[in-house]
Amino acid sequence: MEISFIEKDERMAPKCMVLSSTGPEGGLARVHDIDPAMVLSGSPNEHSASFASVDGKFDVGIFQADAYEERIENYPVAEVMVILEGQARLESDDGTVTELRRGDVAYIENGWTGYWRQSARMRKFTVMYTPD
């Protein structure tokens, strides 16, 4: 994984970064972001690379996971995502079903509850905000 710092602020914190990834996992590191207790089937085998703001409220990065299904209760962040590869199905408790495919842009509201289902590997670019 190559990370380029284009500009830094007075604290030498990155103001602008570029993530360039190569390799079978796209240069992503193995992570364990998904709560195993919420996984209904499959094995996510998650990988990601991300950058967090100094205050920890914003997180920007690439995330991928293999086929799995999970129950999400009260999603802890607000997230905007762009599907780069694969597809997913979101089933909200209010009955709304959203199919996501490559190229789709989606928003999941903080507090969302429902099911995330993906039948194959999916990769997304994501921007997350953690409210107070």
N, CA, C and O atoms as CSV, one atom per row, in Angstrom:
chain,resi,resn,atom,element,x,y,z
A,1,MET,N,N,0.851,-1.166,0.000
A,1,MET,CA,C,0.000,0.000,0.000
A,1,MET,C,C,0.893,1.225,0.000
A,1,MET,O,O,1.821,1.329,0.802
A,2,GLU,N,N,0.614,2.133,-0.887
A,2,GLU,CA,C,1.372,3.369,-0.959
A,2,GLU,C,C,0.456,4.510,-0.587
A,2,GLU,O,O,-0.638,4.641,-1.137
A,3,ILE,N,N,0.900,5.349,0.358
A,3,ILE,CA,C,0.131,6.514,0.764
A,3,ILE,C,C,0.970,7.738,0.473
A,3,ILE,O,O,2.105,7.835,0.939
A,4,SER,N,N,0.438,8.669,-0.285
A,4,SER,CA,C,1.134,9.901,-0.617
A,4,SER,C,C,0.511,11.044,0.153
A,4,SER,O,O,-0.707,11.219,0.120
A,5,PHE,N,N,1.327,11.829,0.850
A,5,PHE,CA,C,0.863,13.004,1.574
A,5,PHE,C,C,1.134,14.216,0.693
A,5,PHE,O,O,2.290,14.552,0.436
A,6,ILE,N,N,0.095,14.862,0.238
A,6,ILE,CA,C,0.243,15.974,-0.682
A,6,ILE,C,C,0.515,17.272,0.064
A,6,ILE,O,O,1.319,18.086,-0.390
A,7,GLU,N,N,-0.133,17.475,1.188
A,7,GLU,CA,C,0.019,18.712,1.936
A,7,GLU,C,C,-0.214,18.412,3.414
A,7,GLU,O,O,-1.026,17.553,3.761
A,8,LYS,N,N,0.506,19.129,4.285
A,8,LYS,CA,C,0.328,18.946,5.725
A,8,LYS,C,C,0.033,20.292,6.371
A,8,LYS,O,O,0.447,21.336,5.866
A,9,ASP,N,N,-0.693,20.262,7.504
A,9,ASP,CA,C,-0.997,21.497,8.210
A,9,ASP,C,C,0.121,21.829,9.192
A,9,ASP,O,O,1.165,21.176,9.201
A,10,GLU,N,N,-0.106,22.850,10.019
A,10,GLU,CA,C,0.933,23.315,10.950
A,10,GLU,C,C,1.344,22.258,11.974
A,10,GLU,O,O,2.448,22.334,12.512
A,11,ARG,N,N,0.497,21.285,12.254
A,11,ARG,CA,C,0.833,20.206,13.197
A,11,ARG,C,C,1.484,19.036,12.466
A,11,ARG,O,O,1.788,18.013,13.080
A,12,MET,N,N,1.699,19.181,11.161
A,12,MET,CA,C,2.246,18.133,10.305
A,12,MET,C,C,1.240,16.990,10.109
A,12,MET,O,O,1.610,15.880,9.727
A,13,ALA,N,N,-0.027,17.283,10.376
A,13,ALA,CA,C,-1.076,16.296,10.113
A,13,ALA,C,C,-1.439,16.380,8.635
A,13,ALA,O,O,-1.499,17.479,8.083
A,14,PRO,N,N,-1.680,15.251,7.984
A,14,PRO,CA,C,-2.016,15.274,6.557
A,14,PRO,C,C,-3.294,16.063,6.287
A,14,PRO,O,O,-4.305,15.871,6.962
A,15,LYS,N,N,-3.242,16.949,5.298
A,15,LYS,CA,C,-4.416,17.680,4.852
A,15,LYS,C,C,-4.983,17.058,3.582
A,15,LYS,O,O,-6.176,17.171,3.301
A,16,CYS,N,N,-4.120,16.406,2.825
A,16,CYS,CA,C,-4.552,15.768,1.590
A,16,CYS,C,C,-3.705,14.520,1.385
A,16,CYS,O,O,-2.476,14.588,1.420
A,17,MET,N,N,-4.358,13.377,1.172
A,17,MET,CA,C,-3.651,12.110,1.003
A,17,MET,C,C,-4.196,11.380,-0.208
A,17,MET,O,O,-5.351,11.557,-0.594
A,18,VAL,N,N,-3.354,10.563,-0.795
A,18,VAL,CA,C,-3.757,9.727,-1.920
A,18,VAL,C,C,-3.444,8.281,-1.564
A,18,VAL,O,O,-2.327,7.970,-1.148
A,19,LEU,N,N,-4.414,7.405,-1.723
A,19,LEU,CA,C,-4.241,5.985,-1.464
A,19,LEU,C,C,-4.116,5.277,-2.800
A,19,LEU,O,O,-5.022,5.333,-3.630
A,20,SER,N,N,-3.000,4.618,-3.000
A,20,SER,CA,C,-2.773,3.861,-4.232
A,20,SER,C,C,-2.585,2.410,-3.838
A,20,SER,O,O,-1.668,2.088,-3.083
A,21,SER,N,N,-3.444,1.525,-4.339
A,21,SER,CA,C,-3.382,0.139,-3.892
A,21,SER,C,C,-3.168,-0.823,-5.043
A,21,SER,O,O,-3.652,-0.614,-6.155
A,22,THR,N,N,-2.420,-1.899,-4.744
A,22,THR,CA,C,-2.172,-2.955,-5.715
A,22,THR,C,C,-2.175,-4.288,-4.988
A,22,THR,O,O,-2.215,-4.326,-3.758
A,23,GLY,N,N,-2.135,-5.364,-5.726
A,23,GLY,CA,C,-2.058,-6.693,-5.115
A,23,GLY,C,C,-3.403,-7.370,-5.042
A,23,GLY,O,O,-4.422,-6.763,-5.370
A,24,PRO,N,N,-3.422,-8.646,-4.607
A,24,PRO,CA,C,-4.668,-9.422,-4.599
A,24,PRO,C,C,-5.741,-8.856,-3.681
A,24,PRO,O,O,-6.929,-8.983,-3.977
A,25,GLU,N,N,-5.356,-8.243,-2.588
A,25,GLU,CA,C,-6.336,-7.630,-1.690
A,25,GLU,C,C,-6.370,-6.124,-1.915
A,25,GLU,O,O,-6.906,-5.380,-1.093
A,26,GLY,N,N,-5.796,-5.675,-3.032
A,26,GLY,CA,C,-5.820,-4.250,-3.341
A,26,GLY,C,C,-5.003,-3.432,-2.376
A,26,GLY,O,O,-5.283,-2.248,-2.184
A,27,GLY,N,N,-3.995,-4.031,-1.761
A,27,GLY,CA,C,-3.174,-3.309,-0.801
A,27,GLY,C,C,-3.853,-3.072,0.530
A,27,GLY,O,O,-3.359,-2.290,1.343
A,28,LEU,N,N,-4.973,-3.729,0.771
A,28,LEU,CA,C,-5.741,-3.517,2.002
A,28,LEU,C,C,-5.247,-4.439,3.109
A,28,LEU,O,O,-4.790,-5.552,2.848
A,29,ALA,N,N,-5.343,-3.968,4.339
A,29,ALA,CA,C,-4.923,-4.752,5.502
A,29,ALA,C,C,-6.107,-5.530,6.069
A,29,ALA,O,O,-7.251,-5.084,5.982
A,30,ARG,N,N,-5.829,-6.680,6.643
A,30,ARG,CA,C,-6.862,-7.501,7.296
A,30,ARG,C,C,-7.364,-6.764,8.526
A,30,ARG,O,O,-6.565,-6.303,9.341
A,31,VAL,N,N,-8.673,-6.649,8.668
A,31,VAL,CA,C,-9.299,-5.998,9.826
A,31,VAL,C,C,-10.434,-6.872,10.345
A,31,VAL,O,O,-10.813,-7.858,9.714
A,32,HIS,N,N,-10.963,-6.500,11.493
A,32,HIS,CA,C,-12.103,-7.210,12.100
A,32,HIS,C,C,-13.109,-6.160,12.569
A,32,HIS,O,O,-13.322,-5.986,13.769
A,33,ASP,N,N,-13.727,-5.460,11.610
A,33,ASP,CA,C,-14.668,-4.391,11.926
A,33,ASP,C,C,-16.083,-4.893,12.197
A,33,ASP,O,O,-16.839,-4.256,12.930
A,34,ILE,N,N,-16.435,-6.015,11.619
A,34,ILE,CA,C,-17.796,-6.544,11.752
A,34,ILE,C,C,-17.890,-7.404,13.009
A,34,ILE,O,O,-17.080,-8.307,13.217
A,35,ASP,N,N,-18.880,-7.115,13.840
A,35,ASP,CA,C,-19.090,-7.859,15.083
A,35,ASP,C,C,-19.505,-9.293,14.748
A,35,ASP,O,O,-20.578,-9.501,14.180
A,36,PRO,N,N,-18.672,-10.294,15.090
A,36,PRO,CA,C,-19.000,-11.687,14.774
A,36,PRO,C,C,-20.348,-12.135,15.335
A,36,PRO,O,O,-20.998,-13.008,14.760
A,37,ALA,N,N,-20.770,-11.547,16.448
A,37,ALA,CA,C,-22.048,-11.921,17.056
A,37,ALA,C,C,-23.238,-11.515,16.176
A,37,ALA,O,O,-24.334,-12.056,16.328
A,38,MET,N,N,-23.024,-10.564,15.258
A,38,MET,CA,C,-24.101,-10.085,14.400
A,38,MET,C,C,-24.122,-10.778,13.037
A,38,MET,O,O,-25.062,-10.596,12.264
A,39,VAL,N,N,-23.083,-11.576,12.738
A,39,VAL,CA,C,-23.005,-12.269,11.453
A,39,VAL,C,C,-23.966,-13.458,11.470
A,39,VAL,O,O,-23.887,-14.314,12.351
A,40,LEU,N,N,-24.872,-13.505,10.495
A,40,LEU,CA,C,-25.870,-14.568,10.411
A,40,LEU,C,C,-25.381,-15.736,9.571
A,40,LEU,O,O,-25.720,-16.888,9.840
A,41,SER,N,N,-24.571,-15.432,8.538
A,41,SER,CA,C,-24.007,-16.482,7.695
A,41,SER,C,C,-22.791,-15.934,6.964
A,41,SER,O,O,-22.624,-14.722,6.823
A,42,GLY,N,N,-21.944,-16.850,6.500
A,42,GLY,CA,C,-20.749,-16.473,5.765
A,42,GLY,C,C,-19.606,-16.085,6.683
A,42,GLY,O,O,-19.702,-16.173,7.907
A,43,SER,N,N,-18.534,-15.659,6.066
A,43,SER,CA,C,-17.338,-15.215,6.775
A,43,SER,C,C,-16.820,-13.971,6.067
A,43,SER,O,O,-16.255,-14.077,4.979
A,44,PRO,N,N,-17.000,-12.791,6.661
A,44,PRO,CA,C,-16.689,-11.555,5.953
A,44,PRO,C,C,-15.235,-11.409,5.473
A,44,PRO,O,O,-14.998,-10.828,4.414
A,45,ASN,N,N,-14.266,-11.925,6.231
A,45,ASN,CA,C,-12.864,-11.816,5.818
A,45,ASN,C,C,-12.562,-10.387,5.367
A,45,ASN,O,O,-12.159,-10.166,4.225
A,46,GLU,N,N,-12.757,-9.423,6.258
A,46,GLU,CA,C,-12.680,-8.010,5.919
A,46,GLU,C,C,-11.251,-7.513,5.716
A,46,GLU,O,O,-10.312,-7.973,6.366
A,47,HIS,N,N,-11.117,-6.555,4.790
A,47,HIS,CA,C,-9.859,-5.857,4.537
A,47,HIS,C,C,-10.189,-4.383,4.334
A,47,HIS,O,O,-11.236,-4.047,3.780
A,48,SER,N,N,-9.298,-3.507,4.779
A,48,SER,CA,C,-9.548,-2.078,4.563
A,48,SER,C,C,-8.267,-1.264,4.648
A,48,SER,O,O,-7.221,-1.742,5.087
A,49,ALA,N,N,-8.387,-0.044,4.220
A,49,ALA,CA,C,-7.374,0.993,4.398
A,49,ALA,C,C,-8.158,2.277,4.592
A,49,ALA,O,O,-9.041,2.590,3.793
A,50,SER,N,N,-7.850,3.019,5.635
A,50,SER,CA,C,-8.629,4.231,5.878
A,50,SER,C,C,-7.783,5.296,6.564
A,50,SER,O,O,-6.711,5.029,7.107
A,51,PHE,N,N,-8.309,6.500,6.516
A,51,PHE,CA,C,-7.696,7.653,7.148
A,51,PHE,C,C,-8.738,8.291,8.045
A,51,PHE,O,O,-9.888,8.446,7.634
A,52,ALA,N,N,-8.364,8.664,9.263
A,52,ALA,CA,C,-9.295,9.295,10.198
A,52,ALA,C,C,-8.895,10.745,10.427
A,52,ALA,O,O,-7.712,11.084,10.394
A,53,SER,N,N,-9.889,11.596,10.659
A,53,SER,CA,C,-9.607,12.984,11.002
A,53,SER,C,C,-8.952,13.034,12.374
A,53,SER,O,O,-9.030,12.075,13.142
A,54,VAL,N,N,-8.318,14.135,12.673
A,54,VAL,CA,C,-7.616,14.284,13.944
A,54,VAL,C,C,-8.561,14.067,15.118
A,54,VAL,O,O,-8.174,13.464,16.119
A,55,ASP,N,N,-9.807,14.555,15.008
A,55,ASP,CA,C,-10.770,14.396,16.109
A,55,ASP,C,C,-11.470,13.038,16.091
A,55,ASP,O,O,-12.264,12.746,16.986
A,56,GLY,N,N,-11.189,12.204,15.086
A,56,GLY,CA,C,-11.764,10.870,15.018
A,56,GLY,C,C,-13.203,10.802,14.542
A,56,GLY,O,O,-13.785,9.718,14.522
A,57,LYS,N,N,-13.797,11.927,14.157
A,57,LYS,CA,C,-15.208,11.933,13.747
A,57,LYS,C,C,-15.403,11.508,12.297
A,57,LYS,O,O,-16.453,10.968,11.949
A,58,PHE,N,N,-14.403,11.744,11.445
A,58,PHE,CA,C,-14.499,11.358,10.036
A,58,PHE,C,C,-13.515,10.250,9.725
A,58,PHE,O,O,-12.382,10.258,10.207
A,59,ASP,N,N,-13.950,9.304,8.924
A,59,ASP,CA,C,-13.101,8.203,8.483
A,59,ASP,C,C,-13.379,8.010,6.991
A,59,ASP,O,O,-14.533,7.900,6.576
A,60,VAL,N,N,-12.326,7.970,6.202
A,60,VAL,CA,C,-12.446,7.827,4.756
A,60,VAL,C,C,-11.580,6.660,4.326
A,60,VAL,O,O,-10.435,6.557,4.766
A,61,GLY,N,N,-12.089,5.779,3.480
A,61,GLY,CA,C,-11.247,4.679,3.047
A,61,GLY,C,C,-11.920,3.708,2.114
A,61,GLY,O,O,-13.016,3.946,1.605
A,62,ILE,N,N,-11.226,2.600,1.904
A,62,ILE,CA,C,-11.695,1.493,1.086
A,62,ILE,C,C,-11.946,0.318,2.021
A,62,ILE,O,O,-11.130,0.039,2.899
A,63,PHE,N,N,-13.062,-0.368,1.842
A,63,PHE,CA,C,-13.408,-1.525,2.665
A,63,PHE,C,C,-13.884,-2.628,1.737
A,63,PHE,O,O,-14.614,-2.370,0.780
A,64,GLN,N,N,-13.471,-3.858,2.017
A,64,GLN,CA,C,-14.000,-4.992,1.260
A,64,GLN,C,C,-14.265,-6.151,2.204
A,64,GLN,O,O,-13.622,-6.295,3.244
A,65,ALA,N,N,-15.223,-6.967,1.816
A,65,ALA,CA,C,-15.560,-8.159,2.594
A,65,ALA,C,C,-16.081,-9.226,1.648
A,65,ALA,O,O,-16.674,-8.927,0.611
A,66,ASP,N,N,-15.848,-10.480,2.026
A,66,ASP,CA,C,-16.373,-11.618,1.280
A,66,ASP,C,C,-17.858,-11.791,1.603
A,66,ASP,O,O,-18.415,-11.042,2.406
A,67,ALA,N,N,-18.489,-12.774,0.980
A,67,ALA,CA,C,-19.917,-13.012,1.156
A,67,ALA,C,C,-20.270,-13.234,2.632
A,67,ALA,O,O,-19.617,-14.008,3.331
A,68,TYR,N,N,-21.309,-12.542,3.082
A,68,TYR,CA,C,-21.814,-12.721,4.448
A,68,TYR,C,C,-23.146,-12.001,4.581
A,68,TYR,O,O,-23.530,-11.206,3.723
A,69,GLU,N,N,-23.842,-12.294,5.668
A,69,GLU,CA,C,-25.062,-11.600,6.039
A,69,GLU,C,C,-24.945,-11.212,7.493
A,69,GLU,O,O,-24.442,-11.979,8.315
A,70,GLU,N,N,-25.416,-10.005,7.811
A,70,GLU,CA,C,-25.358,-9.560,9.205
A,70,GLU,C,C,-26.593,-8.763,9.579
A,70,GLU,O,O,-27.236,-8.134,8.739
A,71,ARG,N,N,-26.899,-8.811,10.856
A,71,ARG,CA,C,-27.960,-7.994,11.440
A,71,ARG,C,C,-27.276,-6.763,12.026
A,71,ARG,O,O,-26.321,-6.885,12.794
A,72,ILE,N,N,-27.764,-5.580,11.665
A,72,ILE,CA,C,-27.209,-4.327,12.184
A,72,ILE,C,C,-28.257,-3.672,13.056
A,72,ILE,O,O,-29.387,-3.444,12.622
A,73,GLU,N,N,-27.887,-3.374,14.267
A,73,GLU,CA,C,-28.765,-2.695,15.219
A,73,GLU,C,C,-28.196,-1.315,15.517
A,73,GLU,O,O,-27.074,-1.200,16.011
A,74,ASN,N,N,-28.965,-0.263,15.220
A,74,ASN,CA,C,-28.573,1.096,15.568
A,74,ASN,C,C,-27.173,1.433,15.032
A,74,ASN,O,O,-26.240,1.647,15.806
A,75,TYR,N,N,-27.039,1.476,13.705
A,75,TYR,CA,C,-25.751,1.734,13.046
A,75,TYR,C,C,-25.066,2.933,13.690
A,75,TYR,O,O,-25.669,4.003,13.773
A,76,PRO,N,N,-23.817,2.786,14.153
A,76,PRO,CA,C,-23.180,3.820,14.980
A,76,PRO,C,C,-22.638,5.029,14.228
A,76,PRO,O,O,-22.204,5.990,14.862
A,77,VAL,N,N,-22.650,5.012,12.889
A,77,VAL,CA,C,-22.108,6.122,12.098
A,77,VAL,C,C,-23.089,6.500,10.997
A,77,VAL,O,O,-24.016,5.749,10.696
A,78,ALA,N,N,-22.881,7.662,10.401
A,78,ALA,CA,C,-23.544,8.029,9.153
A,78,ALA,C,C,-22.522,7.732,8.065
A,78,ALA,O,O,-21.368,8.145,8.173
A,79,GLU,N,N,-22.932,7.018,7.015
A,79,GLU,CA,C,-21.969,6.568,6.009
A,79,GLU,C,C,-22.465,6.835,4.595
A,79,GLU,O,O,-23.612,6.547,4.252
A,80,VAL,N,N,-21.572,7.391,3.784
A,80,VAL,CA,C,-21.783,7.509,2.344
A,80,VAL,C,C,-20.816,6.527,1.710
A,80,VAL,O,O,-19.646,6.478,2.088
A,81,MET,N,N,-21.292,5.744,0.750
A,81,MET,CA,C,-20.430,4.742,0.120
A,81,MET,C,C,-20.638,4.740,-1.391
A,81,MET,O,O,-21.711,5.067,-1.899
A,82,VAL,N,N,-19.570,4.359,-2.087
A,82,VAL,CA,C,-19.619,4.126,-3.519
A,82,VAL,C,C,-19.213,2.671,-3.712
A,82,VAL,O,O,-18.128,2.271,-3.289
A,83,ILE,N,N,-20.062,1.884,-4.339
A,83,ILE,CA,C,-19.763,0.470,-4.557
A,83,ILE,C,C,-18.776,0.368,-5.728
A,83,ILE,O,O,-19.085,0.765,-6.851
A,84,LEU,N,N,-17.591,-0.169,-5.445
A,84,LEU,CA,C,-16.546,-0.304,-6.461
A,84,LEU,C,C,-16.571,-1.662,-7.146
A,84,LEU,O,O,-16.198,-1.793,-8.311
A,85,GLU,N,N,-17.018,-2.672,-6.403
A,85,GLU,CA,C,-17.019,-4.046,-6.909
A,85,GLU,C,C,-18.080,-4.827,-6.146
A,85,GLU,O,O,-18.241,-4.635,-4.941
A,86,GLY,N,N,-18.801,-5.702,-6.830
A,86,GLY,CA,C,-19.773,-6.564,-6.164
A,86,GLY,C,C,-21.121,-5.898,-5.985
A,86,GLY,O,O,-21.455,-4.925,-6.662
A,87,GLN,N,N,-21.889,-6.449,-5.053
A,87,GLN,CA,C,-23.223,-5.940,-4.778
A,87,GLN,C,C,-23.641,-6.299,-3.359
A,87,GLN,O,O,-23.059,-7.184,-2.730
A,88,ALA,N,N,-24.648,-5.604,-2.871
A,88,ALA,CA,C,-25.178,-5.871,-1.532
A,88,ALA,C,C,-26.667,-5.546,-1.531
A,88,ALA,O,O,-27.169,-4.827,-2.395
A,89,ARG,N,N,-27.347,-6.088,-0.552
A,89,ARG,CA,C,-28.780,-5.850,-0.373
A,89,ARG,C,C,-28.991,-5.395,1.062
A,89,ARG,O,O,-28.602,-6.088,2.002
A,90,LEU,N,N,-29.607,-4.232,1.230
A,90,LEU,CA,C,-29.954,-3.718,2.548
A,90,LEU,C,C,-31.446,-3.863,2.744
A,90,LEU,O,O,-32.236,-3.428,1.907
A,91,GLU,N,N,-31.836,-4.479,3.858
A,91,GLU,CA,C,-33.249,-4.667,4.178
A,91,GLU,C,C,-33.515,-3.966,5.504
A,91,GLU,O,O,-33.156,-4.469,6.569
A,92,SER,N,N,-34.146,-2.804,5.428
A,92,SER,CA,C,-34.445,-2.013,6.621
A,92,SER,C,C,-35.606,-2.606,7.387
A,92,SER,O,O,-36.472,-3.261,6.806
A,93,ASP,N,N,-35.628,-2.381,8.682
A,93,ASP,CA,C,-36.731,-2.870,9.497
A,93,ASP,C,C,-38.068,-2.243,9.108
A,93,ASP,O,O,-39.124,-2.793,9.418
A,94,ASP,N,N,-38.027,-1.077,8.420
A,94,ASP,CA,C,-39.281,-0.452,7.987
A,94,ASP,C,C,-39.813,-1.072,6.691
A,94,ASP,O,O,-40.834,-0.630,6.164
A,95,GLY,N,N,-39.114,-2.107,6.174
A,95,GLY,CA,C,-39.554,-2.805,4.975
A,95,GLY,C,C,-38.876,-2.347,3.690
A,95,GLY,O,O,-39.057,-2.977,2.648
A,96,THR,N,N,-38.111,-1.284,3.737
A,96,THR,CA,C,-37.406,-0.785,2.558
A,96,THR,C,C,-36.280,-1.742,2.182
A,96,THR,O,O,-35.491,-2.147,3.035
A,97,VAL,N,N,-36.209,-2.099,0.903
A,97,VAL,CA,C,-35.142,-2.952,0.392
A,97,VAL,C,C,-34.353,-2.139,-0.632
A,97,VAL,O,O,-34.931,-1.552,-1.546
A,98,THR,N,N,-33.048,-2.111,-0.474
A,98,THR,CA,C,-32.177,-1.371,-1.379
A,98,THR,C,C,-31.125,-2.307,-1.936
A,98,THR,O,O,-30.372,-2.928,-1.186
A,99,GLU,N,N,-31.076,-2.406,-3.258
A,99,GLU,CA,C,-30.075,-3.225,-3.944
A,99,GLU,C,C,-28.939,-2.301,-4.370
A,99,GLU,O,O,-29.174,-1.293,-5.036
A,100,LEU,N,N,-27.720,-2.637,-3.994
A,100,LEU,CA,C,-26.552,-1.848,-4.365
A,100,LEU,C,C,-25.679,-2.642,-5.314
A,100,LEU,O,O,-25.404,-3.820,-5.086
A,101,ARG,N,N,-25.240,-1.983,-6.387
A,101,ARG,CA,C,-24.365,-2.610,-7.388
A,101,ARG,C,C,-23.211,-1.671,-7.705
A,101,ARG,O,O,-23.211,-0.503,-7.316
A,102,ARG,N,N,-22.237,-2.203,-8.414
A,102,ARG,CA,C,-21.070,-1.416,-8.800
A,102,ARG,C,C,-21.496,-0.071,-9.398
A,102,ARG,O,O,-22.345,-0.005,-10.286
A,103,GLY,N,N,-20.882,0.990,-8.885
A,103,GLY,CA,C,-21.178,2.340,-9.356
A,103,GLY,C,C,-22.235,3.062,-8.559
A,103,GLY,O,O,-22.363,4.281,-8.674
A,104,ASP,N,N,-23.009,2.336,-7.742
A,104,ASP,CA,C,-24.053,2.978,-6.939
A,104,ASP,C,C,-23.441,3.772,-5.791
A,104,ASP,O,O,-22.408,3.398,-5.234
A,105,VAL,N,N,-24.101,4.873,-5.451
A,105,VAL,CA,C,-23.754,5.681,-4.288
A,105,VAL,C,C,-24.898,5.536,-3.308
A,105,VAL,O,O,-26.061,5.671,-3.688
A,106,ALA,N,N,-24.583,5.262,-2.048
A,106,ALA,CA,C,-25.632,5.053,-1.042
A,106,ALA,C,C,-25.283,5.780,0.253
A,106,ALA,O,O,-24.121,6.078,0.530
A,107,TYR,N,N,-26.312,6.051,1.025
A,107,TYR,CA,C,-26.156,6.685,2.338
A,107,TYR,C,C,-26.886,5.829,3.371
A,107,TYR,O,O,-28.048,5.470,3.181
A,108,ILE,N,N,-26.197,5.508,4.461
A,108,ILE,CA,C,-26.832,4.812,5.583
A,108,ILE,C,C,-26.808,5.779,6.762
A,108,ILE,O,O,-25.753,6.261,7.173
A,109,GLU,N,N,-27.972,6.043,7.281
A,109,GLU,CA,C,-28.137,6.988,8.378
A,109,GLU,C,C,-27.673,6.396,9.709
A,109,GLU,O,O,-27.844,5.206,9.972
A,110,ASN,N,N,-27.092,7.242,10.527
A,110,ASN,CA,C,-26.764,6.859,11.904
A,110,ASN,C,C,-28.054,6.387,12.575
A,110,ASN,O,O,-29.079,7.064,12.497
A,111,GLY,N,N,-28.003,5.216,13.239
A,111,GLY,CA,C,-29.180,4.669,13.902
A,111,GLY,C,C,-29.959,3.669,13.066
A,111,GLY,O,O,-30.920,3.072,13.552
A,112,TRP,N,N,-29.547,3.475,11.781
A,112,TRP,CA,C,-30.240,2.534,10.899
A,112,TRP,C,C,-30.217,1.129,11.498
A,112,TRP,O,O,-29.237,0.719,12.121
A,113,THR,N,N,-31.313,0.405,11.297
A,113,THR,CA,C,-31.410,-0.973,11.761
A,113,THR,C,C,-31.967,-1.839,10.633
A,113,THR,O,O,-32.950,-1.484,9.982
A,114,GLY,N,N,-31.321,-2.977,10.419
A,114,GLY,CA,C,-31.783,-3.882,9.376
A,114,GLY,C,C,-30.755,-4.960,9.085
A,114,GLY,O,O,-29.934,-5.306,9.935
A,115,TYR,N,N,-30.815,-5.488,7.859
A,115,TYR,CA,C,-29.925,-6.575,7.445
A,115,TYR,C,C,-29.058,-6.120,6.276
A,115,TYR,O,O,-29.534,-5.462,5.352
A,116,TRP,N,N,-27.787,-6.479,6.333
A,116,TRP,CA,C,-26.850,-6.277,5.234
A,116,TRP,C,C,-26.574,-7.666,4.681
A,116,TRP,O,O,-26.143,-8.554,5.416
A,117,ARG,N,N,-26.820,-7.858,3.381
A,117,ARG,CA,C,-26.608,-9.166,2.768
A,117,ARG,C,C,-25.778,-8.995,1.497
A,117,ARG,O,O,-26.103,-8.175,0.639
A,118,GLN,N,N,-24.713,-9.772,1.388
A,118,GLN,CA,C,-23.946,-9.779,0.141
A,118,GLN,C,C,-23.562,-11.209,-0.182
A,118,GLN,O,O,-23.103,-11.959,0.679
A,119,SER,N,N,-23.760,-11.575,-1.458
A,119,SER,CA,C,-23.570,-12.964,-1.880
A,119,SER,C,C,-22.169,-13.243,-2.417
A,119,SER,O,O,-21.844,-14.391,-2.720
A,120,ALA,N,N,-21.346,-12.225,-2.539
A,120,ALA,CA,C,-19.977,-12.379,-3.029
A,120,ALA,C,C,-19.137,-11.226,-2.480
A,120,ALA,O,O,-19.652,-10.346,-1.790
A,121,ARG,N,N,-17.849,-11.238,-2.792
A,121,ARG,CA,C,-16.966,-10.156,-2.341
A,121,ARG,C,C,-17.486,-8.815,-2.854
A,121,ARG,O,O,-17.912,-8.683,-4.002
A,122,MET,N,N,-17.436,-7.833,-1.967
A,122,MET,CA,C,-17.829,-6.477,-2.318
A,122,MET,C,C,-16.762,-5.513,-1.810
A,122,MET,O,O,-16.223,-5.686,-0.717
A,123,ARG,N,N,-16.468,-4.508,-2.610
A,123,ARG,CA,C,-15.514,-3.466,-2.216
A,123,ARG,C,C,-16.204,-2.122,-2.365
A,123,ARG,O,O,-16.910,-1.880,-3.344
A,124,LYS,N,N,-15.993,-1.245,-1.385
A,124,LYS,CA,C,-16.620,0.075,-1.439
A,124,LYS,C,C,-15.643,1.149,-0.977
A,124,LYS,O,O,-14.749,0.901,-0.168
A,125,PHE,N,N,-15.840,2.348,-1.516
A,125,PHE,CA,C,-15.181,3.541,-1.004
A,125,PHE,C,C,-16.162,4.116,-0.017
A,125,PHE,O,O,-17.351,4.215,-0.319
A,126,THR,N,N,-15.698,4.498,1.156
A,126,THR,CA,C,-16.614,4.916,2.208
A,126,THR,C,C,-16.141,6.168,2.932
A,126,THR,O,O,-14.947,6.374,3.153
A,127,VAL,N,N,-17.107,6.993,3.292
A,127,VAL,CA,C,-16.879,8.170,4.139
A,127,VAL,C,C,-17.843,8.012,5.303
A,127,VAL,O,O,-19.056,7.936,5.109
A,128,MET,N,N,-17.295,7.963,6.521
A,128,MET,CA,C,-18.133,7.779,7.712
A,128,MET,C,C,-17.959,8.952,8.677
A,128,MET,O,O,-16.861,9.481,8.856
A,129,TYR,N,N,-19.062,9.336,9.284
A,129,TYR,CA,C,-19.063,10.393,10.299
A,129,TYR,C,C,-19.649,9.801,11.579
A,129,TYR,O,O,-20.731,9.216,11.562
A,130,THR,N,N,-18.929,9.957,12.680
A,130,THR,CA,C,-19.396,9.500,13.983
A,130,THR,C,C,-19.926,10.701,14.760
A,130,THR,O,O,-19.144,11.567,15.151
A,131,PRO,N,N,-21.229,10.774,14.991
A,131,PRO,CA,C,-21.781,11.907,15.747
A,131,PRO,C,C,-21.418,11.822,17.223
A,131,PRO,O,O,-20.984,10.784,17.723
A,132,ASP,N,N,-21.611,12.954,17.904
A,132,ASP,CA,C,-21.335,12.979,19.363
A,132,ASP,C,C,-22.201,12.017,20.112
A,132,ASP,O,O,-22.096,11.915,21.334
